[in-house]
Amino acid sequence: MNWSATVPAAALLEPESRDTLRIADVEVPLGSDVGVALALELISGGLSVAGEVRAAWTGPCARCWLPVDGEVRTTVREVFTAEPHEGEQYGLGPEFADLAPMVREAVLLELPIEAIRCPHPEPCPNLPAELAEAHEDVAEGGPAEFADPRWEALEALRGRTDETT
């Protein structure tokens, strides 16, 4: 049997916790919808669920902190049983399968956790002038490394600890 639905992201929150669907600074907005398209098949002792889950996400650019958005698409293939093995299967109730935990985990596992690329052309408009010039030098074959002036205070501290050891 094929089944598809669009559910509000807020419906995927864990009942005992009202945390958002978030990994680091990237989150699925609670006002957005999550699309689910699944094939459900009865198997010996349970239910096999396979299909696709998609959700919109938002987060800050790692360089300029301007909002960036995107969409995760992931495939799922899981088994639901009356007596699930922890971490291997999902629970199957006597009358229904609660798909929310599976969908929530699939979305959270696909959210980007690395630096998000800035959607702006080079150089990024919110990048400090010193960094924009350094990025231009690198793009033109200049120095491969440059120091971000915002880290100078920490570098000075690191230099002090190197001297004391």
C-alpha positions, -999 to +999 in steps of 0.1 A: +000+000+000+013+035-009+007+064+015+018+100+012+011+130+034+022+164+043+025+170+080+033+201+100+069+200+114+055+207+148+036+174+148+070+156+147+082+169+180+086+144+208+055+145+230+074+149+263+098+175+249+089+207+230+124+211+215+126+222+179+138+200+150+174+214+152+210+203+148+234+230+159+222+263+142+202+245+115+165+238+120+133+228+104+109+257+110+079+245+130+055+263+107+068+244+077+055+211+063+073+178+060+065+156+030+063+119+034+058+093+006+059+057+018+052+022+007+038+001+036+040-037+034+029-063+059+057-088+067+060-117+090+058-102+125+055-066+115+054-039+089+080-028+064+081+009+056+101+023+027+100+057+009+111+093+009+109+121+035+116+158+026+117+189+047+128+225+044+155+239+067+170+272+076+202+283+092+229+310+091+257+312+066+289+301+083+307+332+070+283+361+071+254+348+093+228+358+067+199+333+065+203+303+042+177+278+035+175+244+017+157+212+016+166+177+028+155+147+010+162+113+024+151+077+019+139+055+047+136+018+050+125+006+084+108-023+101+080-019+127+074-048+151+053-054+182+085-062+202+112-039+187+149-042+193+162-009+206+179+010+178+170-015+151+132-014+148+103+008+157+073-002+178+041-013+162+010-008+182-020-031+181-039-008+158-014+015+142+023+023+136+035+057+149+056+070+120+065+103+137+097+090+154+110+075+122+103+107+102+118+129+129+150+109+130+153+107+092+150+145+090+174+153+119+200+129+105+200+147+071+202+183+083+236+199+074+259+202+103+290+215+084+295+251+074+268+262+051+279+279+019+270+315+016+244+321-011+259+354-021+284+359-049+321+363-039+329+382-019+301+379+005+285+413+013+286+408+050+322+396+051+346+421+067+367+441+041+400+424+052+385+390+047+369+399+014+404+411+001+420+379+013+393+358-004+400+377-036+438+370-033+431+333-029+407+333-059+434+350-080+461+325-070+475+345-041+483+332-006+466+299+001+461+308+038+451+340+055+443+349+091+409+361+100+414+394+120+386+384+143+408+356+157+438+378+165+430+380+202+427+343+205+459+337+185+477+361+209+465+340+238+476+308+221+510+323+216+513+330+253+505+295+262+530+282+237+557+304+254+548+291+289+550+254+280 
